[in-house]
Amino acid sequence: MRARAARLDRLRRANITVYRLVPSVIADYWLDCTGSVADGEFLDRYMRMLVQEDED
């Protein structure tokens, strides 16, 4: 569980780092989810979706 949380934290920080270089969006076709990296609520929701998908 801890390793998963660490991976998600790294993914989140990587997305934010890319966004700082160039405005970016996440388009996850598998989860049917699209949103701006700048939208903190979207990013939180997306990370929760990844956890749920990983658990299924």
C-alpha distance matrix in Angstrom:
0.0 3.8 5.4 5.2 6.3 8.7 10.0 10.7 12.4 14.4 15.4 16.5 18.5 20.0 21.2 22.7 24.4 25.9 27.1 28.9 30.8 31.6 30.9 28.3 26.8 23.9 25.4 22.8 25.0 22.5 21.2 24.7 23.8 25.8 25.9 26.7 24.3 26.4 25.6 22.8 22.5 22.3 19.6 17.4 18.2 17.6 14.1 13.4 15.2 13.1 9.9 12.4 13.9 10.9 10.4 14.2
3.8 0.0 3.8 5.4 5.1 6.2 8.7 9.9 10.5 12.4 14.2 15.3 16.5 18.3 20.0 21.1 22.4 24.4 25.7 27.1 29.0 30.3 29.8 27.5 26.6 24.1 26.0 23.8 26.4 24.3 23.0 26.4 25.0 26.5 26.1 26.4 23.6 25.5 25.1 22.1 22.4 22.4 19.4 17.4 19.0 18.3 14.5 14.7 16.9 14.7 12.0 15.0 16.5 13.6 13.7 17.5
5.4 3.8 0.0 3.8 5.4 5.0 6.2 8.7 9.8 10.6 12.3 14.2 15.3 16.4 18.4 20.0 20.9 22.6 24.3 25.8 27.3 28.6 28.4 26.0 25.2 22.6 24.3 22.1 24.7 22.6 21.8 25.3 24.0 25.4 25.4 25.6 22.7 25.0 25.0 22.4 23.0 22.5 19.2 17.9 19.4 18.0 14.3 15.1 16.8 13.9 11.9 15.1 15.8 12.6 13.6 17.1
5.2 5.4 3.8 0.0 3.8 5.4 5.1 6.2 8.6 9.9 10.5 12.2 14.2 15.2 16.5 18.4 19.8 21.1 22.5 24.4 26.1 26.9 26.3 23.6 22.4 19.6 21.1 18.7 21.3 19.1 18.1 21.6 20.4 22.0 22.1 22.8 20.2 22.7 22.3 19.9 20.1 19.3 16.3 15.0 16.0 14.5 10.9 11.6 13.0 10.1 8.1 11.5 12.1 9.2 10.5 14.0
6.3 5.1 5.4 3.8 0.0 3.8 5.5 5.2 6.1 8.7 9.8 10.4 12.2 14.1 15.3 16.5 18.2 20.0 21.0 22.6 24.7 25.7 24.9 22.6 21.6 19.1 21.2 19.3 22.3 20.5 19.0 22.1 20.4 21.6 21.1 21.3 18.5 20.5 20.1 17.3 17.7 17.5 14.4 12.7 14.4 13.5 9.7 10.5 12.9 10.7 8.7 12.3 13.7 11.5 12.6 16.2
8.7 6.2 5.0 5.4 3.8 0.0 3.8 5.5 5.0 6.2 8.6 9.8 10.6 12.2 14.3 15.4 16.3 18.4 19.9 21.1 22.9 24.4 24.2 22.1 21.7 19.5 21.9 20.4 23.5 22.1 20.9 24.0 22.1 22.8 22.1 21.8 18.6 20.6 20.9 18.2 19.4 19.1 15.6 14.6 16.8 15.5 11.8 13.5 15.7 13.0 11.8 15.5 16.4 14.0 15.6 19.1
10.0 8.7 6.2 5.1 5.5 3.8 0.0 3.8 5.4 5.1 6.1 8.6 9.9 10.4 12.3 14.3 15.2 16.5 18.3 20.0 21.4 22.5 22.4 19.9 19.3 16.9 19.0 17.3 20.3 18.9 18.2 21.3 19.6 20.4 20.1 20.1 17.1 19.6 20.0 17.9 19.1 18.1 14.5 14.3 16.0 13.9 10.6 12.8 14.1 10.9 10.6 14.3 14.3 12.0 14.4 17.5
10.7 9.9 8.7 6.2 5.2 5.5 3.8 0.0 3.8 5.4 4.9 6.0 8.5 9.7 10.5 12.3 14.1 15.3 16.4 18.4 20.2 20.9 20.2 17.7 16.7 14.3 16.6 15.0 18.3 17.1 15.8 18.6 16.6 17.4 16.9 17.0 14.1 16.6 16.6 14.4 15.3 14.4 10.9 10.5 12.2 10.3 6.9 9.5 11.0 8.4 8.4 12.1 12.6 11.1 13.5 16.4
12.4 10.5 9.8 8.6 6.1 5.0 5.4 3.8 0.0 3.8 5.4 5.1 6.2 8.5 9.9 10.6 12.2 14.3 15.3 16.6 18.8 20.0 19.5 17.6 17.3 15.6 18.4 17.6 21.0 20.3 18.8 21.3 18.8 19.0 17.8 17.1 13.8 15.6 16.0 13.4 15.0 14.8 11.1 10.7 13.4 12.1 8.9 11.6 13.8 11.7 11.6 15.3 16.2 14.8 16.9 20.0
14.4 12.4 10.6 9.9 8.7 6.2 5.1 5.4 3.8 0.0 3.8 5.4 5.1 6.0 8.6 9.8 10.3 12.2 14.1 15.3 16.8 18.3 18.5 16.6 16.8 15.3 18.1 17.5 20.9 20.5 19.6 22.0 19.7 19.5 18.5 17.5 14.0 16.2 17.3 15.4 17.4 16.7 12.9 13.5 16.0 14.0 11.2 14.3 15.9 13.3 13.8 17.5 17.6 16.1 18.7 21.5
15.4 14.2 12.3 10.5 9.8 8.6 6.1 4.9 5.4 3.8 0.0 3.8 5.5 5.1 6.2 8.6 9.8 10.6 12.3 14.3 15.7 16.4 16.2 13.8 13.6 11.7 14.3 13.7 17.2 17.0 16.2 18.4 16.1 15.9 15.2 14.6 11.4 14.2 15.2 13.9 15.7 14.2 10.6 11.8 13.7 11.2 9.0 12.5 13.4 10.8 12.2 15.6 15.3 14.3 17.4 19.7
16.5 15.3 14.2 12.2 10.4 9.8 8.6 6.0 5.1 5.4 3.8 0.0 3.8 5.5 5.2 6.3 8.7 10.1 10.6 12.5 14.7 15.3 14.6 12.5 12.3 11.0 14.2 14.2 17.9 18.0 16.5 18.3 15.5 14.9 13.3 12.3 8.9 11.1 11.9 10.3 12.4 11.4 7.7 9.0 11.6 9.7 7.8 11.5 12.9 11.3 12.7 15.9 16.3 15.9 18.5 20.9
18.5 16.5 15.3 14.2 12.2 10.6 9.9 8.5 6.2 5.1 5.5 3.8 0.0 3.8 5.5 5.1 6.1 8.7 9.7 10.6 12.7 14.3 14.3 13.1 13.9 13.4 16.9 17.2 21.0 21.3 20.1 21.8 18.8 17.7 15.8 14.0 10.3 11.7 13.5 11.9 14.7 14.3 10.6 12.0 15.0 13.4 11.6 15.1 16.7 15.0 16.1 19.5 19.9 19.2 21.8 24.4
20.0 18.3 16.4 15.2 14.1 12.2 10.4 9.7 8.5 6.0 5.1 5.5 3.8 0.0 3.8 5.4 5.0 6.2 8.5 9.9 11.0 12.4 13.0 11.5 12.6 12.0 15.3 15.8 19.4 20.0 19.4 21.0 18.3 17.0 15.6 13.9 10.4 12.6 14.8 14.0 16.8 15.5 12.1 14.2 16.6 14.2 12.9 16.6 17.5 15.3 17.1 20.4 20.0 19.3 22.4 24.6
21.2 20.0 18.4 16.5 15.3 14.3 12.3 10.5 9.9 8.6 6.2 5.2 5.5 3.8 0.0 3.8 5.4 5.2 6.1 8.7 10.1 10.4 10.1 8.1 8.9 8.6 12.1 13.2 16.8 17.9 17.1 18.1 15.2 13.5 11.9 10.1 6.8 9.4 11.6 11.5 14.1 12.4 9.4 12.2 14.3 11.8 11.4 15.2 15.7 14.2 16.5 19.4 18.9 19.0 22.1 23.9
22.7 21.1 20.0 18.4 16.5 15.4 14.3 12.3 10.6 9.8 8.6 6.3 5.1 5.4 3.8 0.0 3.8 5.5 4.9 6.3 8.9 9.8 9.3 8.7 10.2 10.9 14.7 16.2 19.8 21.1 19.8 20.6 17.3 15.3 12.8 10.2 6.5 7.6 10.3 10.0 13.3 12.5 9.6 12.3 14.9 13.4 13.0 16.5 17.7 16.6 18.6 21.5 21.6 21.7 24.5 26.6
24.4 22.4 20.9 19.8 18.2 16.3 15.2 14.1 12.2 10.3 9.8 8.7 6.1 5.0 5.4 3.8 0.0 3.8 5.4 5.2 6.7 8.9 10.0 10.0 12.4 13.3 16.8 18.4 21.9 23.3 22.5 23.3 20.3 18.2 16.0 13.2 9.8 10.7 13.8 13.7 17.1 16.3 13.4 15.9 18.6 16.7 16.1 19.8 20.8 19.3 21.2 24.3 24.1 23.8 26.8 29.0
25.9 24.4 22.6 21.1 20.0 18.4 16.5 15.3 14.3 12.2 10.6 10.1 8.7 6.2 5.2 5.5 3.8 0.0 3.8 5.4 5.2 6.2 7.7 7.2 9.9 11.2 14.4 16.4 19.7 21.4 21.1 21.5 18.7 16.3 14.4 11.8 9.1 10.7 13.9 14.7 17.8 16.2 13.7 16.9 18.9 16.6 16.6 20.4 20.7 19.2 21.7 24.5 23.8 23.8 27.1 28.8
27.1 25.7 24.3 22.5 21.0 19.9 18.3 16.4 15.3 14.1 12.3 10.6 9.7 8.5 6.1 4.9 5.4 3.8 0.0 3.8 5.3 5.0 4.7 5.1 8.1 10.3 13.8 16.2 19.5 21.6 20.7 20.7 17.5 14.7 12.2 9.0 6.6 7.3 10.9 12.2 15.4 14.0 12.1 15.5 17.5 15.7 16.2 19.8 20.3 19.4 22.0 24.5 24.1 24.7 27.7 29.3
28.9 27.1 25.8 24.4 22.6 21.1 20.0 18.4 16.6 15.3 14.3 12.5 10.6 9.9 8.7 6.3 5.2 5.4 3.8 0.0 3.8 5.6 6.7 8.6 11.8 14.1 17.6 20.0 23.3 25.3 24.4 24.5 21.2 18.3 15.6 12.1 9.6 9.1 12.9 13.8 17.4 16.7 14.7 17.7 20.2 18.8 18.9 22.5 23.4 22.5 24.7 27.4 27.3 27.6 30.6 32.4
30.8 29.0 27.3 26.1 24.7 22.9 21.4 20.2 18.8 16.8 15.7 14.7 12.7 11.0 10.1 8.9 6.7 5.2 5.3 3.8 0.0 3.8 6.9 8.8 12.5 14.8 17.9 20.5 23.5 25.7 25.4 25.3 22.3 19.4 17.1 13.9 11.8 12.0 15.8 17.1 20.5 19.3 17.4 20.6 22.7 20.8 21.1 24.8 25.3 24.1 26.6 29.3 28.7 28.9 32.2 33.8
31.6 30.3 28.6 26.9 25.7 24.4 22.5 20.9 20.0 18.3 16.4 15.3 14.3 12.4 10.4 9.8 8.9 6.2 5.0 5.6 3.8 0.0 3.8 6.1 9.8 12.7 15.4 18.4 21.2 23.8 23.5 22.9 20.1 16.8 14.7 11.5 10.5 10.9 14.4 16.5 19.5 17.8 16.5 20.1 21.7 19.7 20.7 24.3 24.3 23.4 26.3 28.6 27.8 28.5 31.8 33.1
30.9 29.8 28.4 26.3 24.9 24.2 22.4 20.2 19.5 18.5 16.2 14.6 14.3 13.0 10.1 9.3 10.0 7.7 4.7 6.7 6.9 3.8 0.0 3.8 7.2 10.6 13.3 16.5 19.4 22.1 21.3 20.4 17.4 13.9 11.4 8.1 7.8 7.9 11.2 13.7 16.4 14.7 14.0 17.7 19.0 17.3 18.8 22.1 22.0 21.7 24.7 26.7 26.1 27.2 30.3 31.4
28.3 27.5 26.0 23.6 22.6 22.1 19.9 17.7 17.6 16.6 13.8 12.5 13.1 11.5 8.1 8.7 10.0 7.2 5.1 8.6 8.8 6.1 3.8 0.0 3.8 6.9 9.7 12.8 15.7 18.3 17.7 17.0 14.0 10.8 8.8 6.2 5.9 7.9 10.4 12.9 15.1 12.7 11.8 15.6 16.5 14.4 16.0 19.3 18.9 18.4 21.6 23.4 22.6 23.8 27.0 27.9
26.8 26.6 25.2 22.4 21.6 21.7 19.3 16.7 17.3 16.8 13.6 12.3 13.9 12.6 8.9 10.2 12.4 9.9 8.1 11.8 12.5 9.8 7.2 3.8 0.0 3.8 6.4 9.6 12.4 15.1 14.2 13.3 10.3 7.0 5.5 4.2 5.4 8.2 9.4 11.9 13.3 10.3 10.0 13.8 13.9 11.6 13.9 16.9 15.9 15.9 19.2 20.6 19.8 21.4 24.4 25.0
23.9 24.1 22.6 19.6 19.1 19.5 16.9 14.3 15.6 15.3 11.7 11.0 13.4 12.0 8.6 10.9 13.3 11.2 10.3 14.1 14.8 12.7 10.6 6.9 3.8 0.0 3.8 6.1 9.4 11.7 10.8 10.5 7.7 5.4 5.5 6.3 6.6 10.2 10.6 12.3 13.0 9.6 8.8 12.3 12.0 9.0 11.2 14.1 12.8 12.4 16.0 17.3 16.1 17.7 20.9 21.4
25.4 26.0 24.3 21.1 21.2 21.9 19.0 16.6 18.4 18.1 14.3 14.2 16.9 15.3 12.1 14.7 16.8 14.4 13.8 17.6 17.9 15.4 13.3 9.7 6.4 3.8 0.0 3.8 6.1 9.1 8.8 7.8 6.0 4.4 6.8 8.9 10.2 13.5 13.4 15.3 15.4 11.7 11.7 14.7 13.5 10.4 13.1 15.4 13.1 13.0 16.7 17.4 15.6 17.7 20.8 20.6
22.8 23.8 22.1 18.7 19.3 20.4 17.3 15.0 17.6 17.5 13.7 14.2 17.2 15.8 13.2 16.2 18.4 16.4 16.2 20.0 20.5 18.4 16.5 12.8 9.6 6.1 3.8 0.0 3.8 5.5 5.6 5.8 5.2 6.2 9.1 11.6 12.3 15.8 15.3 16.5 16.1 12.4 12.0 14.3 12.6 9.2 11.5 13.4 10.6 10.1 13.9 14.3 12.1 14.2 17.3 17.0
25.0 26.4 24.7 21.3 22.3 23.5 20.3 18.3 21.0 20.9 17.2 17.9 21.0 19.4 16.8 19.8 21.9 19.7 19.5 23.3 23.5 21.2 19.4 15.7 12.4 9.4 6.1 3.8 0.0 3.8 5.5 4.7 6.4 8.1 11.6 14.5 15.8 19.1 18.4 19.8 19.0 15.3 15.4 17.5 15.3 12.2 14.6 15.9 12.6 12.4 16.0 15.6 13.0 15.5 18.3 17.2
22.5 24.3 22.6 19.1 20.5 22.1 18.9 17.1 20.3 20.5 17.0 18.0 21.3 20.0 17.9 21.1 23.3 21.4 21.6 25.3 25.7 23.8 22.1 18.3 15.1 11.7 9.1 5.5 3.8 0.0 3.8 5.5 7.9 10.6 13.9 16.9 17.6 21.0 20.0 20.8 19.7 16.2 16.0 17.4 15.0 12.0 13.8 14.4 10.9 10.4 13.6 12.9 9.8 12.3 15.0 13.5
21.2 23.0 21.8 18.1 19.0 20.9 18.2 15.8 18.8 19.6 16.2 16.5 20.1 19.4 17.1 19.8 22.5 21.1 20.7 24.4 25.4 23.5 21.3 17.7 14.2 10.8 8.8 5.6 5.5 3.8 0.0 3.8 5.3 8.8 11.8 15.1 15.8 19.0 17.5 18.0 16.5 13.1 13.3 14.3 11.6 8.9 11.2 11.4 7.7 8.4 11.6 10.5 8.3 11.5 13.8 12.6
24.7 26.4 25.3 21.6 22.1 24.0 21.3 18.6 21.3 22.0 18.4 18.3 21.8 21.0 18.1 20.6 23.3 21.5 20.7 24.5 25.3 22.9 20.4 17.0 13.3 10.5 7.8 5.8 4.7 5.5 3.8 0.0 3.8 6.9 10.5 14.0 15.7 18.6 16.9 18.2 16.6 13.0 14.1 15.6 12.7 10.5 13.5 13.9 10.5 11.7 15.0 13.9 12.0 15.3 17.4 16.1
23.8 25.0 24.0 20.4 20.4 22.1 19.6 16.6 18.8 19.7 16.1 15.5 18.8 18.3 15.2 17.3 20.3 18.7 17.5 21.2 22.3 20.1 17.4 14.0 10.3 7.7 6.0 5.2 6.4 7.9 5.3 3.8 0.0 3.8 6.9 10.5 12.1 14.9 13.2 14.5 13.1 9.4 10.6 12.4 9.8 7.7 11.1 12.0 9.3 10.7 14.1 13.6 12.5 15.5 17.8 17.3
25.8 26.5 25.4 22.0 21.6 22.8 20.4 17.4 19.0 19.5 15.9 14.9 17.7 17.0 13.5 15.3 18.2 16.3 14.7 18.3 19.4 16.8 13.9 10.8 7.0 5.4 4.4 6.2 8.1 10.6 8.8 6.9 3.8 0.0 3.8 7.2 9.5 12.2 10.9 13.1 12.4 8.6 9.9 12.7 10.9 8.9 12.3 14.0 12.0 13.1 16.5 16.7 15.8 18.4 20.9 20.7
25.9 26.1 25.4 22.1 21.1 22.1 20.1 16.9 17.8 18.5 15.2 13.3 15.8 15.6 11.9 12.8 16.0 14.4 12.2 15.6 17.1 14.7 11.4 8.8 5.5 5.5 6.8 9.1 11.6 13.9 11.8 10.5 6.9 3.8 0.0 3.8 6.5 8.6 7.3 9.9 9.7 6.3 7.8 11.0 10.1 8.7 12.0 14.0 12.9 14.1 17.3 17.9 17.6 19.9 22.4 22.7
26.7 26.4 25.6 22.8 21.3 21.8 20.1 17.0 17.1 17.5 14.6 12.3 14.0 13.9 10.1 10.2 13.2 11.8 9.0 12.1 13.9 11.5 8.1 6.2 4.2 6.3 8.9 11.6 14.5 16.9 15.1 14.0 10.5 7.2 3.8 0.0 3.8 5.2 5.4 8.5 9.7 7.2 7.8 11.4 11.7 10.6 13.1 15.6 15.3 16.0 19.0 20.3 20.1 22.0 24.6 25.4
24.3 23.6 22.7 20.2 18.5 18.6 17.1 14.1 13.8 14.0 11.4 8.9 10.3 10.4 6.8 6.5 9.8 9.1 6.6 9.6 11.8 10.5 7.8 5.9 5.4 6.6 10.2 12.3 15.8 17.6 15.8 15.7 12.1 9.5 6.5 3.8 0.0 3.8 5.4 7.1 9.4 7.5 6.2 9.9 11.3 9.9 11.4 14.5 14.8 14.9 17.6 19.5 19.5 20.8 23.5 24.8
26.4 25.5 25.0 22.7 20.5 20.6 19.6 16.6 15.6 16.2 14.2 11.1 11.7 12.6 9.4 7.6 10.7 10.7 7.3 9.1 12.0 10.9 7.9 7.9 8.2 10.2 13.5 15.8 19.1 21.0 19.0 18.6 14.9 12.2 8.6 5.2 3.8 0.0 3.8 6.0 8.9 8.4 7.9 11.0 12.8 12.4 13.8 16.5 17.4 17.9 20.2 22.1 22.6 23.8 26.2 27.7
25.6 25.1 25.0 22.3 20.1 20.9 20.0 16.6 16.0 17.3 15.2 11.9 13.5 14.8 11.6 10.3 13.8 13.9 10.9 12.9 15.8 14.4 11.2 10.4 9.4 10.6 13.4 15.3 18.4 20.0 17.5 16.9 13.2 10.9 7.3 5.4 5.4 3.8 0.0 3.8 5.5 5.3 6.3 8.8 10.0 10.5 12.4 14.4 15.3 16.6 18.7 20.1 20.9 22.6 24.6 25.9
22.8 22.1 22.4 19.9 17.3 18.2 17.9 14.4 13.4 15.4 13.9 10.3 11.9 14.0 11.5 10.0 13.7 14.7 12.2 13.8 17.1 16.5 13.7 12.9 11.9 12.3 15.3 16.5 19.8 20.8 18.0 18.2 14.5 13.1 9.9 8.5 7.1 6.0 3.8 0.0 3.8 5.4 5.0 6.1 8.6 9.7 10.6 12.4 14.1 15.3 16.7 18.5 19.9 21.1 22.9 24.6
22.5 22.4 23.0 20.1 17.7 19.4 19.1 15.3 15.0 17.4 15.7 12.4 14.7 16.8 14.1 13.3 17.1 17.8 15.4 17.4 20.5 19.5 16.4 15.1 13.3 13.0 15.4 16.1 19.0 19.7 16.5 16.6 13.1 12.4 9.7 9.7 9.4 8.9 5.5 3.8 0.0 3.8 5.4 5.2 6.2 8.5 10.0 10.7 12.3 14.4 15.6 16.6 18.3 20.1 21.4 22.8
22.3 22.4 22.5 19.3 17.5 19.1 18.1 14.4 14.8 16.7 14.2 11.4 14.3 15.5 12.4 12.5 16.3 16.2 14.0 16.7 19.3 17.8 14.7 12.7 10.3 9.6 11.7 12.4 15.3 16.2 13.1 13.0 9.4 8.6 6.3 7.2 7.5 8.4 5.3 5.4 3.8 0.0 3.8 5.5 5.1 6.0 8.6 9.9 10.4 12.3 14.3 15.2 16.2 18.2 20.0 21.0
19.6 19.4 19.2 16.3 14.4 15.6 14.5 10.9 11.1 12.9 10.6 7.7 10.6 12.1 9.4 9.6 13.4 13.7 12.1 14.7 17.4 16.5 14.0 11.8 10.0 8.8 11.7 12.0 15.4 16.0 13.3 14.1 10.6 9.9 7.8 7.8 6.2 7.9 6.3 5.0 5.4 3.8 0.0 3.8 5.4 5.0 6.1 8.6 9.7 10.5 12.5 14.2 15.2 16.5 18.5 20.1
17.4 17.4 17.9 15.0 12.7 14.6 14.3 10.5 10.7 13.5 11.8 9.0 12.0 14.2 12.2 12.3 15.9 16.9 15.5 17.7 20.6 20.1 17.7 15.6 13.8 12.3 14.7 14.3 17.5 17.4 14.3 15.6 12.4 12.7 11.0 11.4 9.9 11.0 8.8 6.1 5.2 5.5 3.8 0.0 3.8 5.5 5.2 6.3 8.7 10.0 10.8 12.5 14.3 15.5 16.9 18.8
18.2 19.0 19.4 16.0 14.4 16.8 16.0 12.2 13.4 16.0 13.7 11.6 15.0 16.6 14.3 14.9 18.6 18.9 17.5 20.2 22.7 21.7 19.0 16.5 13.9 12.0 13.5 12.6 15.3 15.0 11.6 12.7 9.8 10.9 10.1 11.7 11.3 12.8 10.0 8.6 6.2 5.1 5.4 3.8 0.0 3.8 5.5 5.1 6.2 8.8 10.0 10.5 12.3 14.3 15.4 16.7
17.6 18.3 18.0 14.5 13.5 15.5 13.9 10.3 12.1 14.0 11.2 9.7 13.4 14.2 11.8 13.4 16.7 16.6 15.7 18.8 20.8 19.7 17.3 14.4 11.6 9.0 10.4 9.2 12.2 12.0 8.9 10.5 7.7 8.9 8.7 10.6 9.9 12.4 10.5 9.7 8.5 6.0 5.0 5.5 3.8 0.0 3.8 5.4 5.0 6.3 8.8 9.8 10.4 12.3 14.3 15.4
14.1 14.5 14.3 10.9 9.7 11.8 10.6 6.9 8.9 11.2 9.0 7.8 11.6 12.9 11.4 13.0 16.1 16.6 16.2 18.9 21.1 20.7 18.8 16.0 13.9 11.2 13.1 11.5 14.6 13.8 11.2 13.5 11.1 12.3 12.0 13.1 11.4 13.8 12.4 10.6 10.0 8.6 6.1 5.2 5.5 3.8 0.0 3.8 5.3 5.1 6.4 8.7 9.8 10.6 12.6 14.5
13.4 14.7 15.1 11.6 10.5 13.5 12.8 9.5 11.6 14.3 12.5 11.5 15.1 16.6 15.2 16.5 19.8 20.4 19.8 22.5 24.8 24.3 22.1 19.3 16.9 14.1 15.4 13.4 15.9 14.4 11.4 13.9 12.0 14.0 14.0 15.6 14.5 16.5 14.4 12.4 10.7 9.9 8.6 6.3 5.1 5.4 3.8 0.0 3.8 5.4 5.1 6.2 8.6 9.8 10.7 12.6
15.2 16.9 16.8 13.0 12.9 15.7 14.1 11.0 13.8 15.9 13.4 12.9 16.7 17.5 15.7 17.7 20.8 20.7 20.3 23.4 25.3 24.3 22.0 18.9 15.9 12.8 13.1 10.6 12.6 10.9 7.7 10.5 9.3 12.0 12.9 15.3 14.8 17.4 15.3 14.1 12.3 10.4 9.7 8.7 6.2 5.0 5.3 3.8 0.0 3.8 5.4 5.1 6.0 8.5 9.9 10.7
13.1 14.7 13.9 10.1 10.7 13.0 10.9 8.4 11.7 13.3 10.8 11.3 15.0 15.3 14.2 16.6 19.3 19.2 19.4 22.5 24.1 23.4 21.7 18.4 15.9 12.4 13.0 10.1 12.4 10.4 8.4 11.7 10.7 13.1 14.1 16.0 14.9 17.9 16.6 15.3 14.4 12.3 10.5 10.0 8.8 6.3 5.1 5.4 3.8 0.0 3.8 5.4 5.0 6.1 8.6 10.0
9.9 12.0 11.9 8.1 8.7 11.8 10.6 8.4 11.6 13.8 12.2 12.7 16.1 17.1 16.5 18.6 21.2 21.7 22.0 24.7 26.6 26.3 24.7 21.6 19.2 16.0 16.7 13.9 16.0 13.6 11.6 15.0 14.1 16.5 17.3 19.0 17.6 20.2 18.7 16.7 15.6 14.3 12.5 10.8 10.0 8.8 6.4 5.1 5.4 3.8 0.0 3.8 5.5 5.1 6.3 8.8
12.4 15.0 15.1 11.5 12.3 15.5 14.3 12.1 15.3 17.5 15.6 15.9 19.5 20.4 19.4 21.5 24.3 24.5 24.5 27.4 29.3 28.6 26.7 23.4 20.6 17.3 17.4 14.3 15.6 12.9 10.5 13.9 13.6 16.7 17.9 20.3 19.5 22.1 20.1 18.5 16.6 15.2 14.2 12.5 10.5 9.8 8.7 6.2 5.1 5.4 3.8 0.0 3.8 5.4 5.1 6.4
13.9 16.5 15.8 12.1 13.7 16.4 14.3 12.6 16.2 17.6 15.3 16.3 19.9 20.0 18.9 21.6 24.1 23.8 24.1 27.3 28.7 27.8 26.1 22.6 19.8 16.1 15.6 12.1 13.0 9.8 8.3 12.0 12.5 15.8 17.6 20.1 19.5 22.6 20.9 19.9 18.3 16.2 15.2 14.3 12.3 10.4 9.8 8.6 6.0 5.0 5.5 3.8 0.0 3.8 5.4 5.3
10.9 13.6 12.6 9.2 11.5 14.0 12.0 11.1 14.8 16.1 14.3 15.9 19.2 19.3 19.0 21.7 23.8 23.8 24.7 27.6 28.9 28.5 27.2 23.8 21.4 17.7 17.7 14.2 15.5 12.3 11.5 15.3 15.5 18.4 19.9 22.0 20.8 23.8 22.6 21.1 20.1 18.2 16.5 15.5 14.3 12.3 10.6 9.8 8.5 6.1 5.1 5.4 3.8 0.0 3.8 5.6
10.4 13.7 13.6 10.5 12.6 15.6 14.4 13.5 16.9 18.7 17.4 18.5 21.8 22.4 22.1 24.5 26.8 27.1 27.7 30.6 32.2 31.8 30.3 27.0 24.4 20.9 20.8 17.3 18.3 15.0 13.8 17.4 17.8 20.9 22.4 24.6 23.5 26.2 24.6 22.9 21.4 20.0 18.5 16.9 15.4 14.3 12.6 10.7 9.9 8.6 6.3 5.1 5.4 3.8 0.0 3.8
14.2 17.5 17.1 14.0 16.2 19.1 17.5 16.4 20.0 21.5 19.7 20.9 24.4 24.6 23.9 26.6 29.0 28.8 29.3 32.4 33.8 33.1 31.4 27.9 25.0 21.4 20.6 17.0 17.2 13.5 12.6 16.1 17.3 20.7 22.7 25.4 24.8 27.7 25.9 24.6 22.8 21.0 20.1 18.8 16.7 15.4 14.5 12.6 10.7 10.0 8.8 6.4 5.3 5.6 3.8 0.0
